[in-house]
């Protein structure tokens, strides 16, 4: 890539671009292809779909998945001008820039961009258990699905909770993943 001139770095900002929901990765690909084919690498520098790693339960197992932070949005690092505005705006499946008024797109603040980048670079997804002993919960997955239970123990390190489920009129302790319960 070419070096940027001082006047370009003054007007270089991150902008949020609204897309059809579910087409964020496609818009990112299309836009990168257009930047390369039109030779505007010196005006449009980076295109990203903001994603973070999250822990989910799939088929009874914990998996780490990339989840979009803002579905329907792509972030573009660029120097705003009529030519770059036109290139981004006329990319397939782009509906427009996020704006404060009707004529000019509003750039994201440095604080907003920094917090987004920090979320995206998180190596290992952190998982906090927001339950404590005595909380009433509903089991959302597994053999006791839709049963109401009461938390008796919380194992933060392993991400598991021990709940008391009423089976045949008696409370029975069952240890399950903390992602398999929700507060009532």
C-alpha positions as CSV (number, residue, x, y, z in Angstrom):
1,X,0.0,0.0,0.0
2,X,1.1,3.6,-0.6
3,X,1.9,6.0,2.1
4,X,-0.7,8.4,3.1
5,X,-0.1,12.2,2.9
6,X,-0.6,14.4,5.9
7,X,-3.9,15.9,4.6
8,X,-5.3,12.4,4.1
9,X,-4.6,11.2,7.6
10,X,-6.4,14.3,8.9
11,X,-9.6,13.2,7.1
12,X,-9.1,9.4,7.5
13,X,-11.9,8.0,9.8
14,X,-13.8,4.8,10.4
15,X,-17.4,4.8,9.1
16,X,-20.2,2.4,9.8
17,X,-21.9,1.1,6.7
18,X,-25.4,-0.4,6.9
19,X,-25.9,-3.6,4.9
20,X,-28.6,-6.2,4.4
21,X,-28.6,-8.4,7.5
22,X,-26.7,-11.6,7.0
23,X,-24.7,-10.2,4.1
24,X,-21.9,-8.5,6.1
25,X,-19.1,-10.9,5.0
26,X,-20.3,-10.7,1.4
27,X,-20.3,-6.9,1.5
28,X,-16.8,-6.9,3.0
29,X,-15.6,-9.2,0.2
30,X,-17.3,-7.1,-2.6
31,X,-15.9,-3.9,-1.2
32,X,-12.3,-5.3,-1.0
33,X,-12.6,-6.5,-4.6
34,X,-13.9,-3.1,-5.7
35,X,-11.1,-1.3,-3.8
36,X,-8.5,-3.4,-5.6
37,X,-10.0,-3.3,-9.0
38,X,-10.6,0.5,-8.9
39,X,-7.1,1.2,-7.4
40,X,-8.3,3.2,-4.4
41,X,-6.1,1.5,-1.8
42,X,-4.7,5.0,-0.9
43,X,-8.2,6.3,0.0
44,X,-10.0,3.2,1.4
45,X,-7.7,1.4,3.8
46,X,-9.6,-1.3,5.7
47,X,-13.0,-3.1,5.7
48,X,-14.0,-5.2,8.7
49,X,-17.0,-7.0,10.0
50,X,-16.9,-6.6,13.8
51,X,-17.0,-10.0,15.4
52,X,-16.2,-11.4,18.9
53,X,-15.7,-14.9,20.2
54,X,-18.5,-16.3,22.4
55,X,-19.1,-19.6,24.1
56,X,-22.2,-21.4,23.0
57,X,-23.8,-24.8,23.6
58,X,-24.1,-26.9,20.3
59,X,-25.2,-30.5,20.4
60,X,-24.7,-30.6,24.1
61,X,-21.1,-29.4,23.9
62,X,-19.4,-26.1,24.5
63,X,-18.1,-24.5,21.4
64,X,-16.4,-21.1,20.7
65,X,-18.1,-19.3,17.8
66,X,-17.5,-15.9,16.1
67,X,-20.6,-13.8,16.6
68,X,-21.2,-10.5,14.9
69,X,-21.1,-7.6,17.4
70,X,-23.4,-5.4,15.2
71,X,-25.4,-7.5,12.7
72,X,-26.1,-5.5,9.6
73,X,-23.1,-3.3,9.8
74,X,-19.6,-3.2,8.3
75,X,-16.8,-0.8,9.3
76,X,-14.8,1.0,6.7
77,X,-11.5,3.0,7.3
78,X,-11.4,5.6,4.6
79,X,-10.8,9.2,3.5
80,X,-14.3,10.5,2.8
81,X,-14.8,12.1,-0.6
82,X,-17.3,12.0,-3.5
83,X,-15.4,9.1,-5.2
84,X,-15.0,7.0,-2.1
85,X,-18.5,7.7,-1.0
86,X,-19.8,6.5,-4.4
87,X,-17.7,3.3,-4.4
88,X,-18.9,2.3,-0.9
89,X,-22.5,3.4,-1.4
90,X,-22.9,1.5,-4.7
91,X,-21.4,-1.8,-3.5
92,X,-24.0,-4.6,-3.8
93,X,-26.1,-5.1,-0.6
94,X,-25.1,-1.8,1.0
95,X,-28.0,0.3,2.0
96,X,-26.0,3.3,3.1
97,X,-23.8,5.0,5.6
98,X,-24.9,5.6,9.2
99,X,-25.4,9.4,9.3
100,X,-26.2,12.2,11.7
101,X,-27.8,14.3,9.0
102,X,-29.0,13.6,5.5
103,X,-25.9,14.8,3.6
104,X,-22.7,13.6,5.2
105,X,-21.8,10.3,6.9
106,X,-20.7,10.7,10.5
107,X,-17.4,9.1,11.4
108,X,-17.1,6.9,14.4
109,X,-15.2,8.4,17.4
110,X,-11.8,7.1,18.3
111,X,-13.2,5.8,21.6
112,X,-15.9,3.8,19.8
113,X,-13.3,2.3,17.4
114,X,-10.9,1.5,20.2
115,X,-13.5,-0.3,22.3
116,X,-14.6,-2.3,19.2
117,X,-11.1,-3.3,18.4
118,X,-10.5,-4.4,22.0
119,X,-13.6,-6.6,21.8
120,X,-12.5,-8.2,18.6
121,X,-8.9,-9.0,19.7
122,X,-10.0,-10.9,22.8
123,X,-8.1,-14.2,22.5
124,X,-10.0,-16.5,24.8
125,X,-13.7,-15.7,25.3
126,X,-14.4,-14.9,28.9
127,X,-17.4,-16.5,30.5
128,X,-18.9,-15.2,33.7
129,X,-21.6,-16.9,35.7
130,X,-24.1,-14.4,36.9
131,X,-25.9,-16.9,39.2
132,X,-25.5,-17.5,43.0
133,X,-26.7,-20.2,45.3
134,X,-30.4,-19.9,45.9
135,X,-31.4,-18.4,42.5
136,X,-34.4,-19.9,40.7
137,X,-33.6,-21.0,37.2
138,X,-35.2,-22.8,34.3
139,X,-33.1,-25.5,32.5
140,X,-33.0,-24.8,28.8
141,X,-31.2,-27.8,27.4
142,X,-30.6,-31.5,28.1
143,X,-32.7,-34.2,29.7
144,X,-34.3,-31.8,32.2
145,X,-35.2,-29.2,29.6
146,X,-38.0,-26.8,30.8
147,X,-37.7,-27.9,34.4
148,X,-37.6,-25.3,37.1
149,X,-34.6,-25.7,39.5
150,X,-32.8,-23.9,42.4
151,X,-29.1,-23.4,42.2
152,X,-27.2,-25.0,45.2
153,X,-23.6,-24.5,44.1
154,X,-21.7,-22.5,41.4
155,X,-18.3,-23.7,40.0
156,X,-17.0,-20.6,38.2
157,X,-13.7,-22.2,37.2
158,X,-15.4,-25.0,35.2
159,X,-18.5,-23.0,34.2
160,X,-20.9,-25.4,35.8
161,X,-23.7,-25.1,38.3
162,X,-25.3,-27.7,40.6
163,X,-29.1,-27.4,40.6
164,X,-31.8,-29.0,42.7
165,X,-34.5,-30.5,40.4
166,X,-37.7,-31.9,41.9
167,X,-38.0,-35.5,40.7
168,X,-40.9,-37.6,42.2
169,X,-41.4,-34.9,44.9
170,X,-37.8,-34.9,46.1
171,X,-35.0,-32.5,45.3
172,X,-32.3,-34.1,43.3
173,X,-28.9,-32.5,42.7
174,X,-27.9,-32.3,39.1
175,X,-24.6,-30.7,37.8
176,X,-25.0,-29.0,34.4
177,X,-23.3,-26.4,32.3
178,X,-24.1,-22.8,33.3
179,X,-25.1,-22.1,29.7
180,X,-28.0,-24.6,30.0
181,X,-29.9,-22.5,32.5
182,X,-31.6,-19.1,32.6
183,X,-33.0,-17.0,35.4
184,X,-36.7,-17.1,35.9
